[in-house]
Amino acid sequence: MRQLKTIVVLLLVIIALTAAYQNITPIKGKAITLGLDLYLAKWETPPIPLGFVIVMCLLGGALIMALVDAPVLFRLRKRVRELEKDLALYRPSDTVNAYEVAGEPEEETPDEPKGA
């Protein structure tokens, strides 16, 4: 399952990088600037290529989803630990052969009829 997840993530990254590369040509020379304009202060970034913005948005979305899923993941891991502890209570303390516990099965002699 982990390998499938890795493959899907790699495919998404490749698709995002391809889209970013293909979108550079139409807006060549254009860049995005991010800014914050408060009444007392103004802040603006240097020009940022669109491809970089697209990849950063993809990575930001992946980070947000990881943060959303983290509590569920921790809860499930905790539950697995609890269940493993409960299961350990029902396991035999030492390894015992099933025949030693139940006794050796009785073998019938060919001379005796069954049910006699």
C-alpha positions in Angstrom: 0.0 0.0 0.0 2.9 2.3 0.8 4.4 1.7 -2.6 1.1 2.6 -4.3 0.9 5.8 -2.3 4.4 6.7 -3.3 3.7 6.1 -7.0 0.5 8.2 -6.9 2.4 11.1 -5.2 5.2 10.9 -7.7 2.7 11.0 -10.6 1.0 14.0 -9.1 4.4 15.8 -8.8 5.3 14.9 -12.3 2.0 16.2 -13.6 2.4 19.5 -11.6 5.9 20.0 -12.9 4.8 19.3 -16.5 1.9 21.8 -16.1 4.3 24.3 -14.7 6.8 23.8 -17.5 4.1 24.1 -20.2 2.7 27.3 -18.7 6.0 29.1 -18.6 6.0 29.7 -22.4 2.7 31.7 -22.6 3.6 34.0 -19.8 7.3 34.3 -20.5 8.5 37.5 -19.0 5.5 37.8 -16.7 5.8 37.0 -13.0 3.5 37.0 -10.0 4.2 39.3 -7.1 2.7 38.7 -3.7 2.0 41.6 -1.5 0.5 42.8 1.7 -0.7 46.3 1.9 -1.4 47.6 5.3 -2.2 51.3 5.8 1.0 51.8 7.7 3.3 49.4 5.8 3.5 47.8 2.5 5.3 44.5 1.7 5.8 43.0 -1.7 7.8 39.9 -2.9 10.2 40.0 -5.8 8.6 38.5 -9.0 7.9 34.8 -8.7 7.6 32.5 -11.7 4.1 30.9 -12.1 5.6 27.3 -12.1 7.1 27.9 -8.7 3.8 29.2 -7.4 2.0 26.1 -8.8 4.4 23.7 -7.2 4.3 25.5 -3.9 0.5 25.4 -3.9 0.6 21.6 -4.5 3.1 21.1 -1.7 1.1 23.4 0.6 -2.1 21.4 -0.1 -0.2 18.2 0.6 1.0 19.6 3.9 -2.4 20.7 4.9 -3.9 17.3 4.2 -1.1 15.6 6.2 -1.9 17.9 9.1 -5.7 17.1 8.8 -5.0 13.4 8.7 -2.4 13.4 11.6 -4.9 13.2 14.5 -6.7 10.2 12.9 -3.4 8.5 12.2 -2.3 8.9 15.9 -5.7 7.7 17.1 -5.5 4.6 15.0 -1.9 3.9 16.1 -3.0 4.2 19.7 -5.9 1.8 19.1 -3.6 -0.7 17.5 -1.3 -0.6 20.5 -4.2 -1.1 22.8 -5.5 -4.1 20.8 -2.0 -5.6 20.7 -1.8 -5.4 24.4 -5.2 -7.1 24.8 -4.1 -9.8 22.3 -1.0 -10.4 24.3 -3.1 -11.3 27.3 -4.7 -14.2 25.4 -1.5 -15.6 24.0 0.1 -18.4 25.8 3.1 -17.3 27.9 5.4 -19.9 26.4 5.3 -21.8 23.2 3.6 -25.2 23.9 3.0 -27.9 21.4 -0.7 -28.5 20.8 -0.2 -32.2 21.3 1.3 -31.7 24.7 -1.7 -29.7 25.9 -4.4 -32.0 24.4 -2.4 -35.3 24.7 -1.3 -37.5 21.9 -4.1 -38.8 19.7 -5.0 -42.4 20.3 -4.1 -44.7 17.5 -6.4 -47.5 16.7 -5.0 -50.9 16.3 -6.0 -52.7 13.2 -7.0 -55.8 15.2 -9.7 -54.0 17.2 -13.0 -53.2 15.6 -14.2 -49.6 15.8 -16.6 -48.8 18.6 -16.0 -52.0 20.5 
